[in-house]
Amino acid sequence: MRIRNEISKATEDDLQFIANISDALAHPARLKMLKYIMNSNQKLEKVYTKTLVKDFGYAQATVSQHMKILKHAGLVEIKKEYKYTLYYADLGVLMKYLNETKKYLNS
């Protein structure tokens, strides 16, 4: 019985992980910004808050709120450079999300 409890606990953890990431990706603006950050990171271009504000036309507060949600989910890392905020996509978390979701849906 202990084995079943451990398995179900791991499954619950996996489900919670999937739900948290899905929640973060549920807004079209966050999807667009994450894709933008991923593409910029791939080109080795820095992404600042002001870059997202300029390119997406959102208020700075709106961009910050969306980035806070992506950061909380682990999809984005935030670094400070002087007084500016830089964003980096965490592809490891995204790949884990895709793999866990696929594994869960195929089980």
Secondary structure as UniProt FT lines:
FT   HELIX           2..24
FT   TURN            25..26
FT   HELIX           28..42
FT   TURN            43..44
FT   HELIX           49..56
FT   HELIX           60..73
FT   STRAND          76..81
FT   TURN            82..83
FT   STRAND          84..89
FT   HELIX           91..105
//
